[in-house]
């Protein structure tokens, strides 16, 4: 049982049926005895199970299937805290669905926060992103650094943070966790994340293909460490009623080419191919996590880069993964959404067809 100062009885995780949710649910179930955990999700990726012998949502007390744009206020009655994971997530999806990204990630999420506060919820933990820094300077970005969001996804994170700041007060504590690039195995694995992609490449083809020149910087965080940070957001007692903080470890800033090399060092026989002629990725930033490391010492990241690579490799091998064309598969979230649309299940507004 980890330390904490907040008496939580009932938590609602909104957006629990994605990549991070299954890992978070297991973490909370293992570390918060007696906690009632509910989930709310539209279910876009409910079927995208990877190597799991069980439905991750069995760990919940209740699963609500609902679009965040249609949440009813009663859902928050008796809830002590909300963890907001729901979002149109990553840059390619944000570019494809820019208007929907704003509608869900900012407008609907703000309505959710207002409804939660009105119903007596005392804590909101928001999964934000270090992508808000966009094109960082040579020095690691701290919470005082200017935000330069370069994509619809990053702009939505800044936009909601700014709105939530105006809602926070002594009865409604808001924690915005600016996460680096997620990695690690999950019961709903995504391979549209840099380290996950590299490990999949190494196993399926024996070659790690870096599509950029590899010089861009990325802060990395394992999904288990994201879960620790979200628990800290639920129970923290310092930092005030509104806190926007870089969540991770300063030692986990890597250039993309370093991630490729580390993957090759763990997975025997894998070779690295870097597109040296590619233009440098403008989305490059190192991040200073000193504040989080100081404030959340008991919840500090524990998974190293090499452990994360090994974790991914073991999970993919359990799946008998060998798809050299995985970048066109259901393990890439944009392809899942496009398939839903092409099959008539979702509309272009990412609403379930025929839903009322």
N, C-alpha and C positions, 0 to 999 in steps of 0.2 A: 504494500500500500504506500503510495507516494504522499508526500506532505501536501497540505492544503488547508485553507482557512475559511472556505466557503461551504456552508451546509447545503449540499445539493441533494435533492430527492428525485427530480424528474428533469431529463434533458431531451430536447428535440433536435435531431440532426437533420437539417434540410439539405438534400442532395446527397443522400447516403449511398446511392446505388451506382456510384461511379468508381473511379480508380482508388481514391483515398478512403472512401467510406468503409469498405469491409475491414481494412486494417485499423481504422479508428474505432469501429464498434468492438472489435476484439480487445483492443487496448483498454477501452473504458470498462468493458465487462470484467477484465482481469484485474483492474486496479481500483475500481470504485464499487465496493461491496454494497449491495442494497439499492443501487441506483436504477431507477426506471428509465429505460432508454427507448425513445420512439424515433422513427424515421419518416421522412416525407420526401417523395421523389416522383418525377414524371415517368420514370422507367425507360428512358431512351436506351439505356445500356444494360437493362436488367438481364438480358439473355447472353451477355458477353462474358460468361464465366470461363475462367482459365485454370485448369488443373485443380478445381475444387471439388471434393467429394460431397459437399453439402452447400445449401443455399446460405450465403453469409447472413442474410436477414433473420435466420433462426435465432440469432443472438439478441434480437430486439424483443421488446414487450409488445410493440405494435408497429406495423408498417402502414403508412398512409400513401396511397398512390394519387398524387395530385400535382398539377402544374403550379409552379411557384407564382405564376400570374393569376392563379385562381384560388389561392389559399384563403380559407375563411378564418375570421378572427377567433372563433371558438377553439381552433386547433391549439391555441396558446394558453387556454384556460388551465391553470394549475401547473404550468411549466415554469421551472426555475431558471433555465438557461437554454439558449439556442446556439447551436453551432451552424454557421452558414457556409456550406460547401458549394451549394447549387450555383452554377454559372455556365454560360457558354464559354468553354475553356479552350484555350490556345490560339495562337495567331492565325493559322490557316482557317479555322472555323470562324473566328471573329471577322476575318476578311470576307468570307463567303456569306456570312449572315450578320452584317454590321448593324443594321437597324434592330434586329432581334437581340443582338448582344447588348445593346444599350437598354432595350426594353426589359430584358431579364436581369442583367447584371447590375443595373442601376435603378430603374424605375420600380420594378417588381420587388427587388431586394429592399429598397427603401420603404415601400408599403409594408413589407413583412416586418421590418424593424419597428415601424410606428405601431403596427398592430400588436406586436409582442410587448412593447413597452406599455401600451394602453391596457393590456391584459395582466400586467403585473410581473412580467419576466424581468429578472434582475441582472442577467448577464447575457451579452451577445458576443460571440467569438466569430470573427470574420476572416476567412481564408483569403488574404490579399496576396500580393506578389511583388517580388523585387524587380519585375519587369517595368515597374513604374519609373525606374531610373533611366531606362531606355539606352542612351548612349552615355555611359558614365565617364568621368574623368579618369586620369591615370591613378588617382588615389581611390581607395575603397570608399564606396558611398555609405555615409551614415544617415541617420534619420533626419539630419539637418541639411543634407544635400538636396539640390533642386531636383524635382521630378521632371523627366522629359519623356513621357510616354509616346512611343512610336507607332503603336497599333491600337485597333479598336478594343482589343482585350485589355491592354495596359491602361488605356484611357478610362475604361469602365471601372477598373480597380481604384484609380485615383478619384474618379467621380463619386463612387460610393463612400470611400473613406471620408471625403469632404462633407458629404451629407450626414454621415453617422456622427461626426464630431458635434454637430448641432443638436443631436438627440441625447447625447450622454449627460447624465447628471448623477447625483449621489444614490439614486434609486435604480439607475440603469447604467451599469458599467459596460463599456464597449472596448474590446481588444481587437485591433487589426493586426494580423500576423503577416508580415511581408515575407513570404516564403521564396526561396530560390527554386531552381528547377528540380522537380520531384524525380525520384528514382526508386527502384526496388520492386520486388515482386508483390503482387496483389491477386486476390481471387477474381478481380476484373482488370487484368493487366492492360496497360496501354504501351504501345511501341512507338508512339509519336513523341517521345521524350528522348533527349540526346543519349544518355547512358543506356537506357533500355534498348534503344535502336542499335547501339554499337554491340551490345552483348548478343542481341538477336542476329545481327550480321555475322558475328564471329562464329556462332553455332551453326547457322544455316548455310553459310557459304565459305567459311574459313578466311574471309576478308572483311575488314572493318572499313567501310567506305565513308569518308568524311566529305560531304558535298560542298563544304566551304573550304577556305584556306586554313581553317583550324586555329586561327589566332584569337578569336573572340573569347572573352572570359565569361564563365558561368559559375554562380554559386550553386552548389548541389545540396539537396537534403533528402534523406531517405523517408519513405512514407511512415515508417515507425517513429522517426524523430519528429515528423509533422504531428503525429498523434500525441506525442509527449507535449509538444508546444501548445496544442489545443487544450489539453487537460490543464496546463498551467494557466491558460487564459480563463478557464472556468473558475479557478481557485485563487488566483493571485490576490494579494492584499495591498500591494504597493503600486505606484505608477499612476495613481489617479483614476478618475472615472472614464477618461478617454485615453487610450494608448495606442499609437501606431508604431510598431517596432519591427525591426529586421529580425526574423526568427531563423536561427541556424548557428553555424560555427565558422569563425573566420578562417580556419584552416581548410575549409572545404570550398575555397575559390580555386577554380581550375580553368586553364585554357582548354578549348575543345580538343586540340591535338594531344594534350596530356591525358584526357579521358580515353581517347582511342589507344594510346600507348599502354595505359594501365590495364585496359581490357585485354589487350594482346598479351600482357605479362601474366594474366591470370588464366586465360583460355589458351591452352597449349596449341601451337600450330597456326594461330590466327595471325594474319598479316594486316598491315595498315596501309590504306590508300588514301592520300590527301589530294584534293584538287587545288594544287598550288596556284593555278591560273585564275581561280575564282576571286571575285571582289570580296574584300573583308566584310564580314557581317557587321552592320551598324549596331545591332543589338548586343552590345558588349559592356559588361560592368562587373567590377569586383564590389563586394559588399562587406561593410564593417558590422560585425555582429556583437561587438563588445558589450553593448547595453544589455542585450538578451543574455549573454553569457554571465553577466554580473547579476541580473535580476532573477533569472530562472535557473540558477545553478543546479537545483535538484531535478530539473527537467532537461538538462543539456543533451545535445545530440550524442548518440553512442555508436552509431553505425559508421564505420570507416568506408572509404572508397572501395578498397579491395573486398571488404565484407559485402558491400552492396553488389559488386560484380558477381561474387560467388553465390549470393542469395538469388540473383536473377538467373544465373546459369543453372542452378539446381532446380529452380521452379520451371524453367523452360524445358529442361531435360525430362522432368516428370511428365510434362505434356507431350513428350516425344516430338518437340518442335523441330521442324526441318524445312520451313517454308521460305525459300529464297526470294519469293515475291511478296513477302509479308507487308511491304509498304503499300500494297493494293488490297489488303485484307481487312477483316472486321477488327483487327487489333489496332487499327488507325481510326480514331473516333470520327473524323470527317467522313470516311467511307461508310460508317454505320449510319450516320444521319442521311447521307445521300441515298443510301439503299432504302431507308425508310421512306424517303420522299418519292423515289422512283417506283416503289411498290405501292404507293398510295396510302401508306400508313400515317405519314406525317405530311402536313402542309408546308409551304415555304416559310410560314411563320413559326415552324416547329411546334405546331399544335396537332394533337392526335386527330386524325380525320374521323369525323362522326362523333367526337367527344362533345358532351353537353356541360 
